[in-house]
Amino acid sequence: MENNNLTLNDLQSEVDQWIKTIGVRYFSELTNLAILVEEVGELSRLMARKYGDQSFKQGESADQIPNEIGDILFVLTCLANQMGISLEDVAQSTIQKNTKRDLNRHKNNPKL
C-alpha cells in the first residue's frame, strides 16, 4: 500500500495479507508473545546504549531503533489479528481511560 496515511485498520489488513501470502500462517499466540518480548528486549538494548550508560557494540547503532519499533508494531498487530482485537478500538478506549483517570493527575504532580 502506497498511502502514507496508514490507519490501524489498514495496518491490520496489510499484516494479515502478508501473513497469509508470505508468512504462510500465523505463529501461535504464545510464540508471537515470545517474539514480542524478544523485540522489546532488542529495543531496550539499543535504548540502554543510546540513553543509558552502556556503549554500542560493534555493528549496533541508534539508527536501528525505528526498525525495532516497527518489529514490535508488526508482532503486536499479529497478536491483535489473531485475537480479533481492533487496534483502533483499543487505542481509542485506552486514550479515553487514561484521560478520565489522569485528567488532573499529571497537572497536579509537583515532580513534573
C-alpha positions as CSV (number, residue, x, y, z in Angstrom):
1,M,0.0,0.0,0.0
2,E,1.5,3.4,-1.1
3,N,-0.8,5.5,1.1
4,N,1.2,7.4,3.6
5,N,-1.9,7.7,5.9
6,L,-2.0,4.2,7.1
7,T,-4.7,3.7,9.6
8,L,-4.5,1.0,12.3
9,N,-7.3,-0.9,10.5
10,D,-5.2,-0.7,7.2
11,L,-2.2,-1.9,9.1
12,Q,-4.1,-4.9,10.5
13,S,-5.4,-5.8,7.0
14,E,-1.9,-5.4,5.4
15,V,-0.3,-7.6,8.1
16,D,-3.0,-10.2,7.7
17,Q,-2.5,-10.3,4.0
18,W,1.3,-10.5,4.4
19,I,1.0,-13.4,6.8
20,K,-1.4,-15.3,4.5
21,T,0.7,-14.8,1.4
22,I,4.3,-14.5,2.5
23,G,4.3,-15.8,6.1
24,V,2.2,-18.8,5.2
25,R,0.3,-18.7,8.5
26,Y,0.3,-17.0,11.9
27,F,2.6,-18.4,14.6
28,S,0.7,-19.5,17.7
29,E,-0.3,-16.7,20.0
30,L,2.2,-17.9,22.6
31,T,5.0,-17.9,20.1
32,N,4.1,-14.4,19.0
33,L,4.1,-13.2,22.6
34,A,7.6,-14.6,23.0
35,I,8.7,-12.9,19.8
36,L,7.1,-9.6,21.0
37,V,9.1,-9.9,24.3
38,E,12.2,-10.6,22.3
39,E,11.7,-7.5,20.1
40,V,11.0,-5.3,23.1
41,G,14.3,-6.6,24.5
42,E,16.1,-5.6,21.4
43,L,14.7,-2.1,21.6
44,S,15.6,-2.0,25.3
45,R,19.2,-2.9,24.5
46,L,19.5,-0.1,21.9
47,M,17.8,2.4,24.2
48,A,20.2,1.5,27.1
49,R,23.1,2.2,24.8
50,K,21.7,5.5,23.4
51,Y,20.2,7.0,26.5
52,G,21.8,4.9,29.3
53,D,25.3,4.2,30.5
54,Q,26.2,1.4,28.1
55,S,28.1,1.9,24.8
56,F,27.2,0.4,21.5
57,K,28.7,-2.9,20.5
58,Q,30.3,-3.1,17.0
59,G,27.5,-3.3,14.4
60,E,24.9,-1.7,16.7
61,S,23.7,1.9,16.3
62,A,20.8,4.1,17.4
63,D,19.7,4.1,13.7
64,Q,18.3,0.6,14.4
65,I,15.7,1.9,16.9
66,P,13.0,2.7,14.3
67,N,13.4,-0.8,12.9
68,E,12.9,-2.4,16.4
69,I,9.8,-0.2,17.0
70,G,8.5,-1.4,13.6
71,D,9.1,-5.0,14.6
72,I,7.2,-4.6,17.8
73,L,4.3,-3.0,16.0
74,F,4.2,-5.8,13.4
75,V,4.2,-8.6,16.0
76,L,1.7,-6.7,18.2
77,T,-0.5,-6.4,15.1
78,C,-0.3,-10.1,14.5
79,L,-1.4,-10.8,18.1
80,A,-4.4,-8.4,17.7
81,N,-5.4,-10.0,14.5
82,Q,-5.2,-13.5,16.0
83,M,-7.4,-12.5,18.9
84,G,-9.9,-10.5,16.8
85,I,-8.9,-7.2,18.5
86,S,-9.2,-3.9,16.7
87,L,-6.1,-1.8,17.4
88,E,-8.2,1.3,16.5
89,D,-10.8,0.4,19.1
90,V,-8.3,-0.3,21.9
91,A,-6.3,2.8,21.1
92,Q,-9.4,5.0,21.4
93,S,-10.6,3.2,24.6
94,T,-7.1,3.5,26.2
95,I,-6.9,7.2,25.5
96,Q,-10.4,7.7,27.0
97,K,-9.5,5.6,30.0
98,N,-6.2,7.5,30.6
99,T,-7.9,10.8,30.1
100,K,-10.6,10.0,32.7
101,R,-8.0,8.6,35.1
102,D,-5.3,11.2,34.7
103,L,-7.3,14.4,33.8
104,N,-5.6,16.3,36.6
105,R,-3.1,13.9,38.0
106,H,-0.1,15.0,36.0
107,K,-1.0,18.7,36.2
108,N,-1.0,18.4,40.0
109,N,2.2,16.4,40.2
110,P,4.9,18.6,41.6
111,K,7.6,16.3,40.2
112,L,6.6,17.3,36.7
